[in-house]
């Protein structure tokens, strides 16, 4: 799914997987992001895995992987 605008909510945003400790913005706060699940029902201890891709420039993209157990 492609998202043109950042995700907004009336009560603020709490990231499920904080990327700030890596010096990155949260993918939910970015515009022009393509995201979706890697696996709908993951096997083993992983409950879900989501990928988000944000273009940096014409040659580079930032790839985010978020998962939860």
SVG drawing of the C-alpha trace seen along z (x, -y; Angstrom):
<svg xmlns="http://www.w3.org/2000/svg" viewBox="-9 -16 30 38">
<polyline fill="none" stroke="black" stroke-width="0.4" points="0.0,0.0 1.3,-3.5 0.7,-6.3 1.1,-9.9 0.8,-11.6 2.0,-10.9 -0.3,-8.9 -2.1,-11.3 -4.3,-10.7 -6.1,-13.1 -4.2,-12.0 -0.7,-12.0 1.4,-9.1 3.3,-6.4 5.5,-4.3 5.2,-0.5 8.9,-0.2 10.9,-3.3 13.6,-4.1 14.7,-7.3 17.6,-5.5 19.0,-4.9 18.7,-8.6 15.8,-7.9 12.3,-9.3 9.4,-7.0 8.0,-5.7 4.5,-6.7 5.6,-10.3 6.9,-10.3 5.0,-11.0 5.5,-9.0 5.9,-5.6 5.1,-2.2 4.3,0.3 2.8,3.7 3.1,7.0 5.9,9.4 3.9,12.3 0.2,12.3 0.6,15.0 4.2,15.5 5.5,18.8 7.4,19.4 7.7,16.6 7.2,13.7 3.5,12.4 3.9,9.9 6.5,8.3 5.9,5.1 8.2,3.4 8.1,-0.3 10.1,-1.9 10.7,-5.7 12.6,-7.3 15.6,-9.3 16.5,-10.5 16.5,-9.2 19.0,-6.4 18.3,-5.5 15.5,-4.3 15.3,-3.9 13.9,-0.5 12.2,0.0 11.4,3.5 9.1,3.7 8.2,6.9 6.6,8.0 6.6,11.2"/>
</svg>
